[in-house]
């Protein structure tokens, strides 16, 4: 093996992760996702049918109108709560081991919290945190 092969192998090594291996991994994952999406469209093109337009009731065919309809913001807030609750668990474990963190782990959690705040801001802009009647725009 030549020295150049060794440097390429070291750069792509999963045991010593770096920017190049992360980039190659991201390209491979993106290519795999794109391939699967294209194959799904080719194998099973989307078709509308009354059966697909029926509300999903856990496999049970609905026979009557529901007695109470849950408002859509209820489920949105519930999902947002679950997402932020799980992310809080990650941040809590990071905070517990605060004495042993390195600069890299600090930057990782800073990016993580930044993405959280960005997603919360986006959710707020889209009106996902509003309970009242939707205002007409």
N, C-alpha and C positions, 0 to 999 in steps of 0.2 A: 504494500500500500504506500502510495506516495504521500509526502507531507500535506499536499493540497487535499487529498482524499481524507486524511485524518482531520483536517480543519473543518471540512464539510460535514463529516460524520459527527464531529464534536458539536458543530452548530445545530445539527438536527437531532442530537441525542435527547431522548426524553429524560435522561438522568441529570442533565445539566441544562435546564430550560433557559432559553433566551428569547430574544425578539424574533429571530428567524424561525425558530421552531414554532413559536406561537403564531406567526404569520402563515406558515405552511399549514398548520393545524386549522386555522380559521378558513383558509382557502379550501382545504379539503372538506371541511364541514359545510361551508357554503355551497360548494359544488355538489355534495351529496344531497343537501336539502333541495337545491334547484332541480337536480335530476329526478328526485322522488316526486316533486310537485309536477314536473312536466309529464312523467310517466303516469301519474294518477289522472291527469287531464286526458291523456291519450287513451288510456285503458277504459276509463269510465267518465265520459264527458257529462257535465252537469245537465240534468233534465228536471224540469218542474213537473210535479204531479200533485193531485189533491192529497195524496197520502203523505207526501213530504211537507205539505203546508199545515198539516194538523199539529196542534200543540202536543208536545211530548209529555206523556203522563206515565212514565216508568213502564212502558210496554202495555199499559191498559188502555183500551180504546175508550175515550170519554163518551159517556152516554147523555150527559146533561151539562149545562153551564155550571161553572164553579160557583159556590155560594159567596166566596169572597176572592177578589183579585188582589194579589199583592202588588203594590206599586213598584215600578222598575227601580226607583232610587233605593228601595229597601234592599234589593239583592245586590245592587252596585256597592252600597256602603258595606254590606256584609262581606263582599269579596275583597274590598279595599282593606277592611279590618283584618281579615285573615292574612292577606299579603303582608301588611305592616306588622302583624303579630309575629309571623315567622321571621321576618327580617329583624325584629327586635331581639329574638332569641339569638341570632347570629351576633348582633352587636353586644349583647349581654355576655356571651362567652368570650368575646374579644376583650371586653372591659374587665372581666375577671382575671385574665392573664395579662393585664396591662404592664406588670413589672417585667415580663419576659419578651415584650414585643421589640421588633427591630424597626428600622426606618422603612424597610420595604413593607412590612405588615401594616405600619401606620399609614403609608400611602395607599395600600390596598383598601383599608377600611375607610379612608378619606374619600376615595373614588366611589366606594360602595354607598356611603352616606350621601355623596353628591348626586349619584344616580337616583337615590331615594327621594331626595329633595326635588330634583328635576321632574321626576314622575309625579310627585305630589303637586307641584306647580302646574303641570300639564293637566292633571285631573281637575284641579281647581279651575283652570281656564275653561275646560270643557263643561263645567257645571256638574261634575260628578259628586260633589259634596253638598249639593243643595237639596233640601228636603221638601220645600214648599212646591206650589204649583209652578210649572215651567213658564217663564216669561216668553212672550212672543217676540221674536227679533225680526 
